[in-house]
């Protein structure tokens, strides 16, 4: 029997705030919200940030100038300082000098007329006379610290965000996890989440790699907690207590869609009935900025000023300008999580259906000159997704009621290559003017989580009818292909959107496109399969779910709801299991893991 994976909840944290209950989406279109919706979004931000001044809250979100001294060149490890060349003047205590001195080093006494400097062991003090070339980033709302919401115990930032986001996702489900897990065998639950860059802050791999050069001791946590799939591991161990299928697939900027693909295919094949999928990325550390800047990938302040006719100050709010005259992308941090169920389970539980994901298509680029150069894979992923939409919804819905959430990185190369993909596929499927938007113009590029940001926004569009415009772009660049494309440069009300195409073009040839159906069209498909009576029964049960979601939301706004963090609770060992030749039963689960013959091998027997 065919199975449709449906989305029953979302949660996460991004520069727009909480994703649950569409707050993050509403922040993107706040200037077209009615007063009640606007106040709801501001209340959500206030609960996160601990303040309630509307202007301050809005200024503390989305892409903006970096807070703090992230790039303060007055504190740089010795090995980094040496790379600046032998002519740079540094101030250092005698006991911190390398021995023997490197060739060409000259030492002079400290000028006591200047302020005394405190220098940590193993570090040099460099004069902070040169501004960082990149000063913009998509940061979590100012005042929000994910570590303060649970006993974080020096967890890397992306894992803190994972605990917060996955917990918020379960809260928005409106159905207790215990109730869900009682309906599903332990081996029918899957969790797929990762971060493309792994955890590179000081509590993860970043600290492990640089601490020895700073005279610091590597801790026992930095190496294991830095692994790329650790967001999934944390959710299994501390949020769900799951023993089911798990992992994290890495595919550069397409990583979230890769994880979504794993969850979707598990549900469609029957290997899982529930899947929590997501991605978490916290790349706002100096080394990552410098790495992408050295590639020429980031929007530097000087180039931003040139785009604005030599303005004295870079417009950090408009650092990301997809499909317009642009100069590079802007790094961001984000964690996005979504709860998927098979259609029968969602109807049985009375889950809210926010949309459905029939399939996610992934293709590599094939032979290429440079590992970062675009190739042909994205034509295949988007073409297959469009063909599936035509099959499920019909040509009219595809041509008149679908839209594209573009990768839209804001690089000169992306605007040409991605627009060609979109334009040629639109032409092939006779789509006259395909609406296109790109939410990176608000949030920046969160790498692994970027397409999770896109799904968050697409579900908001289905719920409200509003397509967020590419408001940072004044005009489409002349080299952009657009014969069959309609780039939304302002917020636009869509007429009954039926499907969204989430597109991703990642470094290394990691291309993915997800087809996402609206809740209305998803329900119509389910009614054909299950019948009208089943749908009516589901709608009645769903009322209780929506009431539970509203109650959870109120508790979140008042600070009563906290992230789920079950450290050391309910730990099992082999002695706790009931093991036989036909099944293994866990003591706290209603259903066992059954050992049944695999029909896929019947022809070999």
Secondary structure, DSSP 4 states (H G I P E B T S, - for coil): ----EEEEEEEEEETTEE-GGGHHHHHHTGGGS-HHHHHHHHHHHHHHHT---HHHHHHTSSEEEPPTTTT-TTSEEHHHHHTT-TT--EE--GGGS-SSPPTT-------TTSPP----TTEEEE---S--S--EEE-PPTT--GGGGTT-TT--HHHHHHHHHHHHHHHHH-S-HHHHHHTS-GGGEEEEEE-TT---STTTHHHHHHGGGGT-PPPTTHHHHTSTTHHHHHIIIIII---SEEE----GGGHHHHHHHHHHHHHHHTS-SEEEEEEEEE--SHHHHHHHHHTT-B--HHHHHHHTTS-SS--GGG---TTSS---B-BBEEEEEEEEEEHHHHHHHT----EEEEEEEEE---S-SSTTS--SHHHHHHHHHHHHHHHHH-HHHHHHSEEEE------HHHHHHHHHHHHHHHHHTT-SSEEEE-THHHH-B-GGGHHHHHHHHHHHHHHH-EE---TT-SS--TTS--TTEEE-SS-EE-SS--EEEEEEEETTTEEEEEEEEEHHHHHHHHHHHH-HHHHHHHHHHHHHHHHHHHHHHHHHHTT-------TTTT---GGG-EE-SSEEE-TT-SS-EE----GGGGGG-
